[in-house]
Amino acid sequence: MRHILGRPRRRLLALLGSAALALGGAVALPGTAQAANVLTNPGFESGGLSPWTCTGNLGSVVSSPVHGGSKALQGAVSSSDNAQCGQTVAVKPNTAYTLSGWVRGSYVYLGVDGGASTWTTSPSAYSRLSISFTTGASQTSATVYVHGWYAQGSYQADDIQLDGPGGGGGGDTQAPTAPGGLTSTGKSSTSVSLKWNAASDNVGVTAYDVYAGSSQVLSVSGTSATVSGLSPSTSYTFTVKARDAAGNVSPASNSVSVTTDAGTGGGTGFKQAAPYLYEGWGDPPNPTTVMSATGVKWFTMAFMLDSGGCNPAWDGSRALTGGVDQTAVNQIRSAGGDVVPSFGGWQGSKLGANCSSASALAGALQKVIDAYSLKAIDMDIENTDEFENEAVQARILTALKTVKANNPGLRTIVTFGTSTTGPTYYGNRLIEQAQSLSAGIDVFTIMPFDFGGGSDMYGNTVNAADGLKNKLKSTFGWDDATAYSHIGISGMNGLSDQQENTTPAIWTQIRDWANSHHIARLAYWAVNRDRPCPGGGVVSNCSGISQNTWQFTSITAGFTG
């Protein structure tokens, strides 16, 4: 690729103490009836979460690390959500139960709503938690849960067991009827309000799960909900399913499609042709010379890193303002253009990985936004410290959500690697977390190069972009046009690090495809390399192939979306 705590500690300690008191104050329990695990999908071996539900949609099923079998639950804790996952089951009144499970992570809790809970910290290995409780005299259902702690990183849980007799004799296996009459009762640029008719069940409905496309976005107890954190001028398709205490799920309701109102700046109207320009590497050209020769207006300025203590600096070493980078920004703006700083990249000390919390990261981003009165920022999320760390992914997305809320009209872009067919596991997880956190990301930009081989750079790029489109559709409930309008492509001109060759003719094909599909952004790495040196190899100040000077930038400038 590119080479070259959220809650006060006092509150945390208080809750830890409460958990200990709850266990210490437990009374002697009557003997249980014939014990059996009454939970459904206790080891997540189905490969899905159901009937477990997780706050913020922050739960997922993973294949590593596991305690038993081949699957486990993972909760992607953020600075504002402890990723609590729970299951409601039918129980017998005045009956003793034992809840146990295997957990891994920092400050992981296991408990029952309205009753006892326990916790442990075991960040590198699975540890067993167990509690006992007795149901109330008229209690017929119980909700058990597991969760992590705010800003403490992802946790895993596996082989969760609730031993005791199931409710309703042999157990409730009858699903509720489908909710009916789903309609929209209101909308804004970022939210849609829904209502529906109640479902019926032989025992009773305990929750309604609201879906946008195939993704669950809310779980409520009543027959109305407001889905927030949506994108302006965007079409969403909603359905609702009913769920009972035994975890039986109804068929889906009728679907209703709603397009959110236009927001400030026009929602999906954002279009940006912005090749990367790097002042710390590769004989950086005068940007006004490039602008005059090509007609390009935007540049993606690389890279904003951490200079220590969660403080932003160009390359982590050049001052935020007053140096060569600000000179370049001033030149670009004086010539009628603008910039989008890129945070991160492949190497260096990155703010996303090194800021201690989402709020601290948002503060660092805000310093850059204020210094340059920015209209857009790009988070280039790469390597194991950011891209392959789901907790850091969540921290970055939460920070972007914060600065977007605090800076009306600011556009947020995330940039990440891809396979030839679309996002990898971590790319899919990034998109899923963006949806569950309601991060409101404007553009998801893939980098279709360094695939590990393959000579069809046009075909591979188009296939990767279509794979991204399909993932956005299924995650957000968008149609094709809306999904394309949230896509960006950031290629590599000439020879890539793995000797793939994107020629000017191929880049023109990619640009034309991008225009015909009305995507949001076209960029490439980098203007510094937009000079000929056939046979020169992969170097910082030329493309390694035969081309005209600034030819890739001229092609990119023809992107209009």
TIBA-455911 format. One line per 10 residues: number of its first residue (from 1); their letters; for each residue x, y, z of C-alpha. Coordinates in pm, 1 decimal. Layout:
NUM = A = X:Y:Z; ...
This chain:
1 = MRHILGRPRR = 0.0:0.0:0.0; 140.2:340.5:89.7; 505.8:264.1:174.0; 686.8:515.8:213.4; -1099.2:572.1:2879.0; -1441.0:705.5:2744.2; -1616.3:701.0:3082.7; -1475.2:845.5:3409.9; -1260.3:597.6:3602.1; -1458.7:671.9:3916.0
11 = RLLALLGSAA = -1771.2:539.5:3743.6; -1587.1:227.1:3629.3; -1464.7:149.7:3981.0; -1811.0:206.3:4123.7; -1962.3:-43.8:3883.9; -1691.4:-298.1:3956.3; -1768.2:-262.9:4325.4; -2141.2:-304.4:4263.3; -2079.8:-627.2:4077.2; -1881.0:-762.1:4368.6
21 = LALGGAVALP = -2152.3:-661.0:4617.8; -2419.6:-826.9:4406.0; -2233.1:-1155.2:4423.5; -2139.0:-1120.1:4788.0; -2498.9:-1052.6:4891.2; -2653.3:-1352.7:4714.1; -2884.2:-1563.6:4933.8; -2883.2:-1941.9:4950.8; -3061.3:-2081.5:4648.4; -3308.9:-2366.0:4627.7
31 = GTAQAANVLT = -3199.6:-2668.0:4430.3; -3257.8:-2650.3:4057.1; -3486.9:-2878.3:3868.0; -3328.7:-3103.6:3607.5; -3055.2:-2880.0:3463.8; -3017.2:-2811.1:3090.9; -2880.9:-2521.6:2893.7; -3189.4:-2320.7:2797.1; -2998.9:-2075.4:2575.4; -3018.0:-2097.1:2197.3
41 = NPGFESGGLS = -2694.9:-2075.1:1996.1; -2483.7:-2069.7:2316.0; -2152.6:-2125.0:2135.7; -2240.9:-1919.0:1823.9; -2175.2:-2227.2:1611.9; -2462.6:-2132.7:1381.5; -2230.2:-1871.2:1237.1; -2481.9:-1595.7:1316.3; -2586.4:-1401.5:1625.1; -2959.2:-1482.8:1635.0
51 = PWTCTGNLGS = -3129.5:-1491.3:1880.7; -2860.8:-1283.3:2053.9; -2885.3:-907.9:1993.0; -2606.8:-655.4:2052.3; -2624.1:-283.3:2124.1; -2510.5:-64.2:1838.2; -2486.9:-376.2:1617.7; -2135.3:-408.8:1761.3; -2147.1:-787.7:1792.1; -2016.4:-1031.8:1532.5
61 = VVSSPVHGGS = -1933.1:-1401.7:1509.1; -1562.1:-1475.6:1464.9; -1359.8:-1790.9:1404.1; -1065.3:-1683.2:1621.1; -1000.9:-1672.5:1910.9; -1253.7:-1934.3:2026.7; -1291.1:-2135.5:2347.7; -1474.9:-2436.3:2206.8; -1597.7:-2535.8:1863.4; -1516.7:-2315.0:1568.9
71 = KALQGAVSSS = -1700.3:-1988.0:1647.6; -1724.7:-1725.6:1921.2; -1889.1:-1389.1:1986.0; -1685.7:-1070.3:1949.4; -1804.9:-734.1:2082.3; -1640.3:-427.4:1924.8; -1650.5:-190.9:2221.9; -1635.1:180.5:2144.5; -1584.7:486.1:2363.0; -1964.5:531.9:2383.7
81 = DNAQCGQTVA = -2097.1:171.9:2372.8; -1997.2:-133.3:2578.4; -2123.2:-371.1:2304.8; -2368.2:-553.9:2530.6; -2507.9:-872.8:2374.1; -2807.7:-1041.7:2529.8; -3062.4:-1318.5:2486.1; -3409.5:-1339.4:2638.4; -3537.8:-1686.5:2730.8; -3845.9:-1837.5:2893.3
91 = VKPNTAYTLS = -3789.0:-1945.4:3256.2; -3993.3:-2089.4:3542.8; -4091.9:-1872.0:3839.5; -3917.5:-1913.1:4176.1; -3652.2:-2139.0:4027.4; -3275.8:-2149.7:4066.1; -3053.6:-2099.9:3759.4; -2679.4:-2090.9:3703.6; -2531.4:-1868.6:3432.3; -2175.6:-1932.8:3314.3
101 = GWVRGSYVYL = -1958.2:-1857.9:3015.3; -1603.4:-1820.0:2886.3; -1480.9:-1466.4:2815.8; -1165.1:-1295.3:2696.5; -1075.5:-924.5:2712.7; -1040.7:-629.2:2945.2; -1329.2:-583.0:3192.3; -1577.1:-835.7:3051.5; -1910.5:-872.6:3232.3; -2161.8:-1159.4:3251.1
111 = GVDGGASTWT = -2500.8:-1107.8:3414.8; -2878.7:-1117.3:3412.1; -3095.8:-807.7:3371.2; -3221.7:-687.6:3708.2; -3004.9:-938.0:3893.8; -2650.9:-1045.8:3966.1; -2347.5:-989.7:3746.4; -1978.5:-1066.7:3761.1; -1668.7:-959.6:3569.7; -1307.5:-1037.5:3501.5
121 = TSPSAYSRLS = -1011.4:-898.5:3313.7; -835.3:-1158.9:3100.9; -702.0:-991.1:2786.2; -490.3:-1277.7:2651.2; -680.4:-1598.2:2738.2; -1034.3:-1720.3:2798.0; -1151.5:-1719.3:3160.2; -1471.5:-1871.8:3304.4; -1735.3:-1657.8:3476.9; -2032.6:-1795.4:3671.1
131 = ISFTTGASQT = -2323.8:-1663.5:3879.0; -2640.1:-1810.1:4030.3; -2980.2:-1646.2:4068.8; -3341.0:-1730.6:4150.1; -3633.1:-1610.3:3939.9; -3914.9:-1410.7:4095.0; -4245.7:-1555.2:4206.3; -4419.5:-1461.8:3879.1; -4120.1:-1431.5:3647.2; -4152.2:-1614.6:3313.2
141 = SATVYVHGWY = -3859.4:-1467.3:3116.9; -3503.1:-1358.1:3182.6; -3245.0:-1169.8:2976.5; -2882.5:-1272.3:3017.2; -2601.4:-1058.2:2880.5; -2230.5:-1020.8:2825.4; -2048.9:-693.5:2758.8; -1713.1:-522.8:2767.5; -1620.8:-180.5:2898.7; -1605.0:156.5:2725.1
151 = AQGSYQADDI = -1289.1:219.0:2520.3; -1123.0:-96.2:2657.1; -1106.1:-284.0:2326.8; -1297.2:-575.0:2179.0; -1394.7:-876.0:2390.6; -1479.1:-1236.9:2303.2; -1732.5:-1471.3:2465.9; -1805.9:-1838.4:2400.8; -1994.6:-2140.1:2535.6; -2239.6:-1939.1:2743.5
161 = QLDGPGGGGG = -2467.8:-2161.7:2951.0; -2786.3:-2097.5:3150.0; -2854.0:-2416.8:3343.6; -3206.0:-2479.0:3468.1; -3551.2:-2577.0:3345.1; -3690.7:-2403.9:3037.9; -4019.3:-2220.0:3067.2; -4347.7:-2349.6:2931.1; -4291.3:-2723.0:2983.4; -4118.2:-2857.9:2676.2
171 = GDTQAPTAPG = -4014.1:-2510.3:2561.5; -4171.5:-2253.3:2332.0; -4099.2:-2323.2:1965.6; -4377.8:-2116.7:1807.1; -4266.7:-1795.2:1634.1; -4473.5:-1476.2:1650.4; -4674.5:-1364.2:1351.9; -4521.7:-1101.9:1121.8; -4578.6:-739.0:1221.8; -4812.0:-568.2:976.5
181 = GLTSTGKSST = -4878.8:-224.2:837.9; -4521.7:-92.3:850.5; -4524.7:273.6:746.7; -4301.8:579.5:777.7; -4440.4:855.4:998.6; -4168.5:1113.2:937.2; -3816.2:1175.1:815.9; -3531.3:1424.5:817.0; -3195.3:1434.6:641.7; -3051.5:1188.3:895.5
191 = SVSLKWNAAS = -3346.1:994.6:1044.8; -3663.3:801.9:958.9; -3954.1:737.0:1199.3; -4150.6:412.1:1161.8; -4459.8:248.5:1311.0; -4625.4:-90.1:1266.0; -4904.6:-310.0:1400.7; -4832.2:-544.6:1688.2; -4753.0:-910.4:1619.2; -4919.6:-1192.1:1814.3
201 = DNVGVTAYDV = -4755.5:-1488.2:1987.3; -4867.8:-1789.4:2189.1; -4664.3:-1667.0:2490.0; -4587.5:-1304.4:2415.3; -4372.8:-1076.6:2198.7; -4074.9:-934.8:2387.0; -3904.0:-724.9:2117.0; -3921.2:-592.5:1762.7; -3604.2:-588.1:1550.3; -3583.2:-314.0:1285.7
211 = YAGSSQVLSV = -3379.9:-382.1:970.9; -3238.4:-153.2:701.4; -3174.7:-387.2:414.4; -3030.2:-703.4:568.3; -2875.9:-526.8:870.4; -3050.1:-496.7:1205.9; -3031.9:-133.0:1316.4; -3257.9:-121.0:1623.8; -3434.6:-344.3:1876.5; -3733.4:-193.8:2061.6
221 = SGTSATVSGL = -4013.7:-317.5:2285.3; -4296.2:-106.9:2135.3; -4447.3:-68.4:1789.2; -4262.8:243.8:1676.6; -3901.7:349.6:1634.1; -3683.3:626.1:1493.3; -3373.4:516.4:1304.6; -3106.7:789.3:1322.9; -2754.7:840.9:1193.1; -2860.5:805.5:829.3
231 = SPSTSYTFTV = -2712.5:983.2:527.2; -2896.2:1269.8:352.2; -3064.7:1218.6:14.1; -3033.0:841.6:53.4; -3286.0:562.9:-7.3; -3332.5:301.4:268.8; -3557.7:-6.1:275.5; -3690.3:-104.4:619.5; -3856.2:-418.4:757.6; -3945.7:-530.5:1111.9
241 = KARDAAGNVS = -3942.5:-875.3:1276.5; -4102.8:-975.5:1609.0; -3921.2:-1188.2:1866.0; -4046.8:-1377.5:2173.9; -3878.3:-1471.3:2503.3; -3768.7:-1808.2:2366.7; -3584.1:-1641.1:2080.8; -3834.1:-1739.3:1811.6; -3834.3:-1479.2:1531.7; -4127.5:-1394.2:1307.4
251 = PASNSVSVTT = -4124.8:-1351.3:930.6; -4044.4:-998.9:814.0; -4312.1:-733.6:788.9; -4392.2:-560.8:465.8; -4105.2:-343.1:346.0; -4115.3:33.9:321.3; -3864.5:242.9:125.7; -3786.4:597.1:238.2; -3547.0:855.0:94.7; -3403.0:1089.9:354.4
261 = DAGTGGGTGF = -3423.8:1463.5:299.4; -3138.0:1657.7:142.0; -2891.4:1787.4:397.4; -2665.8:2089.3:392.7; -2441.8:2058.5:89.1; -2661.2:1815.7:-100.9; -2602.7:1472.9:55.6; -2478.0:1244.9:-218.5; -2382.1:1538.5:-445.0; -2021.6:1529.7:-317.9
271 = KQAAPYLYEG = -1770.3:1474.5:-601.7; -1394.2:1500.0:-568.3; -1101.8:1446.2:-806.1; -811.0:1466.3:-562.0; -478.5:1291.2:-634.5; -231.8:1256.3:-347.4; 43.8:1514.0:-305.4; 319.4:1441.8:-52.6; 548.3:1725.9:61.0; 781.3:1494.2:253.5
281 = WGDPPNPTTV = 889.5:1262.3:-25.4; 947.9:1216.1:-396.5; 1070.0:1557.8:-516.4; 734.1:1730.1:-456.2; 626.4:1950.7:-747.5; 491.2:2303.5:-720.8; 114.7:2243.9:-699.5; 23.6:2555.3:-899.3; 238.7:2428.4:-1186.0; 43.4:2102.1:-1182.9
291 = MSATGVKWFT = -291.2:2282.7:-1154.1; -211.4:2510.8:-1447.1; -102.6:2218.3:-1665.5; -390.2:1981.8:-1581.2; -693.2:2172.8:-1451.8; -706.1:1968.8:-1129.5; -851.0:2158.5:-831.1; -828.9:1926.6:-530.9; -530.3:1751.1:-376.1; -521.4:1487.9:-103.5
301 = MAFMLDSGGC = -235.2:1604.3:118.2; -34.4:1322.9:279.2; 17.1:1238.5:564.6; -104.7:1371.1:897.7; 52.7:1164.0:1178.0; 108.7:1176.8:1553.6; 403.1:1380.4:1678.2; 355.2:1236.8:2028.9; 79.8:1277.7:2284.3; -198.9:1260.6:2024.5
311 = NPAWDGSRAL = -78.0:1580.6:1857.6; -111.6:1608.2:1478.8; 182.2:1701.7:1257.0; 263.8:1651.8:891.0; 457.4:1323.9:870.6; 462.7:1332.5:1249.7; 755.7:1575.4:1237.7; 669.1:1888.1:1036.4; 467.3:2156.0:1216.6; 92.7:2160.2:1162.2
321 = TGGVDQTAVN = 115.1:2517.3:1033.4; 387.3:2747.0:904.7; 593.8:2498.7:706.2; 616.4:2362.8:351.8; 279.6:2191.2:382.0; 96.9:2511.2:466.3; 282.5:2683.7:181.8; 147.5:2419.9:-56.9; -205.0:2457.9:82.3; -187.0:2834.9:42.7
331 = QIRSAGGDVV = -64.1:2800.2:-317.1; -343.7:2557.3:-403.9; -611.1:2780.6:-254.5; -469.4:3091.9:-418.7; -508.4:2912.2:-753.8; -874.6:2836.5:-681.8; -832.1:2485.0:-544.7; -855.1:2313.5:-207.1; -714.0:2023.3:-7.5; -825.1:1721.5:193.7
341 = PSFGGWQGSK = -557.9:1611.0:444.3; -506.3:1236.3:471.6; -454.3:1093.3:820.4; -263.8:766.0:855.5; -121.8:567.2:566.1; 86.3:251.0:572.1; 354.9:344.3:823.1; 452.8:589.7:1094.7; 301.1:680.5:1429.3; -68.9:718.5:1355.4
351 = LGANCSSASA = -321.3:921.9:1548.2; -589.4:654.8:1522.5; -367.4:394.2:1684.3; -200.5:621.4:1940.7; -473.2:853.6:2067.7; -613.2:692.7:2382.7; -982.8:733.7:2303.3; -1224.9:839.7:2034.0; -1274.1:1174.3:2205.2; -898.1:1237.4:2213.4
361 = LAGALQKVID = -872.4:1144.7:1846.1; -1163.5:1374.4:1761.9; -977.4:1652.7:1940.8; -667.1:1591.1:1727.7; -872.7:1591.3:1408.3; -1040.5:1913.6:1517.0; -701.8:2085.3:1550.8; -633.8:2017.8:1182.3; -987.2:2111.8:1077.4; -954.9:2443.5:1261.6
371 = AYSLKAIDMD = -601.9:2512.6:1134.7; -708.2:2486.2:769.6; -1085.9:2549.9:777.9; -1135.3:2213.8:609.2; -1430.2:2098.6:401.1; -1323.6:1729.7:402.6; -1084.4:1488.6:575.9; -956.7:1146.2:467.6; -868.0:864.4:708.6; -629.0:629.3:525.4
381 = IENTDEFENE = -672.9:318.4:742.5; -401.0:61.3:676.3; -176.8:-206.3:828.4; -223.8:-407.7:1148.7; -223.6:-111.5:1387.4; -541.0:43.8:1242.8; -707.0:-154.4:964.3; -663.7:-496.8:1123.2; -753.6:-373.9:1472.5; -1131.4:-359.7:1511.1
391 = AVQARILTAL = -1114.6:-155.1:1832.2; -904.5:108.8:1653.7; -1145.9:96.8:1358.7; -1430.0:177.6:1600.7; -1224.6:455.4:1762.2; -1161.1:617.6:1423.5; -1524.1:590.3:1312.5; -1652.4:729.5:1641.7; -1411.3:1024.1:1615.2; -1525.7:1091.5:1257.7
401 = KTVKANNPGL = -1887.1:1086.6:1374.9; -1796.2:1341.4:1643.9; -1618.2:1587.7:1415.2; -1889.4:1552.9:1151.4; -2149.9:1650.2:1412.3; -1935.4:1940.9:1534.3; -1853.2:2076.8:1185.6; -2170.6:2102.8:972.5; -2097.1:2031.4:607.6; -1767.4:1848.4:674.4
411 = RTIVTFGTST = -1721.5:1547.1:446.5; -1562.2:1234.9:595.0; -1373.8:980.0:383.5; -1225.4:644.1:483.3; -965.5:482.5:255.7; -857.9:118.7:282.1; -716.5:-176.0:86.2; -922.3:-429.0:-106.8; -917.1:-764.3:-281.0; -991.1:-799.6:-652.2
421 = TGPTYYGNRL = -1353.7:-886.5:-569.2; -1429.3:-629.5:-302.7; -1357.1:-559.5:64.5; -1160.0:-811.2:269.3; -1274.8:-929.9:614.0; -1142.8:-614.0:778.0; -1289.9:-392.4:505.6; -1628.7:-554.4:558.7; -1590.7:-509.0:933.9; -1504.8:-141.6:886.2
431 = IEQAQSLSAG = -1822.0:-89.3:682.8; -2034.6:-282.7:932.5; -1896.6:-79.6:1222.9; -1962.2:244.5:1033.7; -2326.0:138.9:1000.0; -2365.9:19.9:1359.2; -2206.3:336.5:1498.5; -2413.6:561.1:1267.2; -2083.5:724.2:1172.8; -2229.6:895.7:864.8
441 = IDVFTIMPFD = -1922.6:831.4:646.5; -1960.7:1013.2:314.8; -1717.8:812.6:101.8; -1571.6:462.3:133.4; -1258.0:466.3:-85.4; -1080.1:147.0:-187.9; -717.9:122.2:-303.2; -731.6:-127.2:-594.1; -364.2:-215.4:-627.6; -103.6:-435.0:-454.9
451 = FGGGSDMYGN = -346.2:-722.0:-507.2; -63.6:-972.4:-499.8; -55.0:-1031.5:-871.8; -276.4:-1005.3:-1176.6; -235.5:-789.3:-1483.2; -594.4:-679.8:-1554.7; -587.7:-357.6:-1355.5; -904.5:-222.4:-1516.7; -1103.5:-542.0:-1463.8; -971.4:-590.1:-1110.5
461 = TVNAADGLKN = -1052.0:-229.5:-1018.8; -1407.9:-249.7:-1153.6; -1469.1:-584.8:-983.8; -1337.0:-450.4:-653.6; -1554.5:-138.6:-680.4; -1862.6:-347.1:-759.8; -1784.1:-570.1:-461.7; -1772.9:-257.6:-243.4; -2101.7:-138.9:-394.8; -2269.8:-469.3:-309.5
471 = KLKSTFGWDD = -2140.1:-457.0:48.4; -2269.5:-101.1:95.0; -2608.4:-205.0:-45.6; -2646.8:-500.3:190.6; -2515.8:-312.8:495.9; -2701.9:17.0:458.3; -3007.2:-92.2:260.3; -2913.5:134.2:-33.5; -2996.3:90.0:-399.1; -2721.7:67.5:-664.9
481 = ATAYSHIGIS = -2714.7:439.5:-743.5; -2691.7:541.1:-377.8; -2418.3:288.2:-304.8; -2210.3:406.1:-602.5; -2248.8:766.7:-482.3; -2066.8:670.9:-160.0; -1772.6:497.6:-334.3; -1421.6:626.4:-400.5; -1130.9:477.5:-597.4; -767.5:556.7:-515.5
491 = GMNGLSDQQE = -530.4:384.9:-758.4; -154.3:382.4:-811.6; -16.5:527.1:-1134.0; 235.3:328.8:-1335.6; 406.0:48.7:-1146.1; 270.9:-54.0:-807.2; 480.3:-196.8:-524.0; 400.0:-541.9:-667.2; 486.1:-445.0:-1028.2; 125.1:-415.9:-1143.5
501 = NTTPAIWTQI = 106.5:-165.7:-1429.5; -170.9:91.3:-1452.2; -101.9:274.9:-1779.0; -253.9:611.4:-1877.2; -492.6:422.7:-2107.8; -608.9:196.3:-1823.8; -646.1:492.2:-1586.5; -858.2:665.5:-1851.1; -1081.1:356.9:-1867.1; -1113.0:359.2:-1488.7
511 = RDWANSHHIA = -1195.3:731.0:-1488.9; -1460.9:682.3:-1755.0; -1615.5:393.6:-1559.9; -1614.7:609.7:-1245.6; -1795.4:889.1:-1431.7; -2051.8:656.3:-1586.5; -2133.7:503.2:-1246.9; -2136.8:840.9:-1070.9; -1906.2:749.0:-783.8; -1798.6:1014.8:-534.1
521 = RLAYWAVNRD = -1420.0:1029.8:-549.5; -1121.8:953.8:-772.8; -762.9:974.5:-646.1; -429.0:807.0:-707.8; -87.0:769.8:-546.2; 74.9:1009.6:-625.5; 130.4:1338.4:-811.8; 496.4:1310.4:-705.4; 518.5:1002.8:-932.6; 328.3:1156.9:-1227.0
531 = RPCPGGGVVS = 642.6:1184.4:-1440.3; 795.2:945.7:-1695.0; 1087.3:712.5:-1627.9; 1039.2:399.4:-1837.6; 1231.6:115.4:-1682.0; 1288.9:319.9:-1369.6; 1110.2:74.5:-1140.6; 898.8:163.7:-839.9; 1040.5:493.8:-718.2; 908.9:802.7:-543.8
541 = NCSGISQNTW = 941.8:1070.2:-811.4; 829.8:895.1:-1133.7; 592.3:622.3:-1245.9; 839.6:369.7:-1382.8; 669.6:373.4:-1725.0; 648.8:583.0:-2040.2; 400.2:868.5:-2002.2; 365.6:1244.8:-2036.6; 445.5:1462.1:-1737.2; 131.7:1514.4:-1523.2
551 = QFTSITAGFT = -66.5:1282.1:-1755.4; -238.6:1088.3:-1473.7; -336.3:1413.6:-1302.2; -486.2:1544.3:-1628.6; -689.1:1224.7:-1661.9; -802.4:1247.1:-1299.7; -907.1:1610.4:-1347.8; -1161.7:1481.0:-1601.0; -1351.2:1302.4:-1326.4; -1685.1:1475.2:-1265.2
561 = G = -1892.2:1192.0:-1117.5
